[in-house]
Amino acid sequence: MNYPTEVTDAVELIWGEGMLSPGGPEKVAEMLEDIDLSGGRVLDIGSGLGGVDVLLATKHCAAAVIGIDVEPHLIKSARDLAARKGLAGRVIFKLVAPGRLPFADASFDLVFSKDAMLHIADKPALYVEVLRVLKPGGWFIAADWLWSEGAAESGIVHEWLAESQSLSKFAFTTPAAALQALINAGFAELMITDLRHKLQEANRKEVALLEGPTLQKLAAIVGTEIAEGCLFNAKGRQAALDSGDLIPCHLRGRRPF
Ligand SMILES: C[S@@+](CC[C@H](N)C(=O)[O-])C[C@H]1O[C@@H](n2cnc3c(N)ncnc32)[C@H](O)[C@@H]1O
């Protein structure tokens, strides 16, 4: 299990209700800039605790949202959140196995994914699947953590991820490889936006928060080890952002009409 409850409780306290990644509603809005989701059907890959899916249905007016994830306890938490928000039925969650997406061709107006693709090793195969389930003219929009050429050998990256053994859990790719895989899958109107400078600033604030009194508050709720793990992770992420090894990006592509 990559996201045990102690960890999800901790990051939810830092990043907000239902969120397993940084940025919150502003980040989701930024990803969806210029996209009108009203009445649309959305697939969210790696839905986690379901906070993003609630936003897609409420703030962004999607008619139906299906979140998929590989961890049963996250699916349960996401369903509970949707029910608490009065969205059960309109925002639904499905447990999946990695691989083929269990949906018919041309099922969705938007395939969305926030900070989940780094868990998926075979991205070329995933992009082909995403294109298949999109309706003609539908958009694929994802936030993904990419890395630079040579980052696999970077001491900074190893120091950050060695302790949590996350190097084997994460499947980073480079922006050039992501772009080529999206082209090969058949996407049009492609755009890969490098957000490193933006994320450097945002992450610096997170480090400062965790270095202050928040750490003690967090430790009182989730325990000292998990709280200090959050600080270690935020600092490691900062070092990898500052060195240029880590390149957070927005990916956009459209299924041709
Ligand atoms: C960092 S969390 C992000 C969750 C959510 N998108 C958010 O922003 O709050 C990554 C999520 O991807 C899920 N995940 C990992 N591999 C997956 C796969 N092959 N298919 C679908 N979800 C996956 C994890 O279980 C986890 O919930």
PDBQT file of the ligand as one rigid body, heavy atoms in Angstrom, charges set to zero:
ROOT
HETATM    1  C1  LIG A 301      -0.556  11.532  -5.155  1.00  0.00    +0.000 C 
HETATM    2  S1  LIG A 301      -2.055  10.662  -5.191  1.00  0.00    +0.000 S 
HETATM    3  C2  LIG A 301      -3.104  11.873  -5.979  1.00  0.00    +0.000 C 
HETATM    4  C3  LIG A 301      -4.559  11.673  -5.695  1.00  0.00    +0.000 C 
HETATM    5  C4  LIG A 301      -5.493  12.746  -6.263  1.00  0.00    +0.000 C 
HETATM    6  N1  LIG A 301      -5.391  12.833  -7.703  1.00  0.00    +0.000 N 
HETATM    7  C5  LIG A 301      -5.213  14.077  -5.657  1.00  0.00    +0.000 C 
HETATM    8  O1  LIG A 301      -4.630  14.936  -6.334  1.00  0.00    +0.000 OA
HETATM    9  O2  LIG A 301      -5.571  14.286  -4.484  1.00  0.00    +0.000 OA
HETATM   10  C6  LIG A 301      -1.858   9.435  -6.466  1.00  0.00    +0.000 C 
HETATM   11  C7  LIG A 301      -3.018   8.465  -6.596  1.00  0.00    +0.000 C 
HETATM   12  O3  LIG A 301      -2.849   7.633  -7.736  1.00  0.00    +0.000 OA
HETATM   13  C8  LIG A 301      -3.312   6.330  -7.396  1.00  0.00    +0.000 C 
HETATM   14  N2  LIG A 301      -2.764   5.352  -8.372  1.00  0.00    +0.000 N 
HETATM   15  C9  LIG A 301      -1.552   4.770  -8.390  1.00  0.00    +0.000 A 
HETATM   16  N3  LIG A 301      -1.437   3.939  -9.447  1.00  0.00    +0.000 NA
HETATM   17  C10 LIG A 301      -2.609   3.999 -10.130  1.00  0.00    +0.000 A 
HETATM   18  C11 LIG A 301      -3.127   3.384 -11.327  1.00  0.00    +0.000 A 
HETATM   19  N4  LIG A 301      -2.402   2.522 -12.044  1.00  0.00    +0.000 N 
HETATM   20  N5  LIG A 301      -4.373   3.686 -11.723  1.00  0.00    +0.000 NA
HETATM   21  C12 LIG A 301      -5.134   4.564 -11.008  1.00  0.00    +0.000 A 
HETATM   22  N6  LIG A 301      -4.705   5.180  -9.876  1.00  0.00    +0.000 NA
HETATM   23  C13 LIG A 301      -3.460   4.906  -9.444  1.00  0.00    +0.000 A 
HETATM   24  C14 LIG A 301      -2.843   6.169  -5.960  1.00  0.00    +0.000 C 
HETATM   25  O4  LIG A 301      -3.453   5.101  -5.295  1.00  0.00    +0.000 OA
HETATM   26  C15 LIG A 301      -3.173   7.539  -5.406  1.00  0.00    +0.000 C 
HETATM   27  O5  LIG A 301      -4.483   7.609  -4.941  1.00  0.00    +0.000 OA
ENDROOT
TORSDOF 0
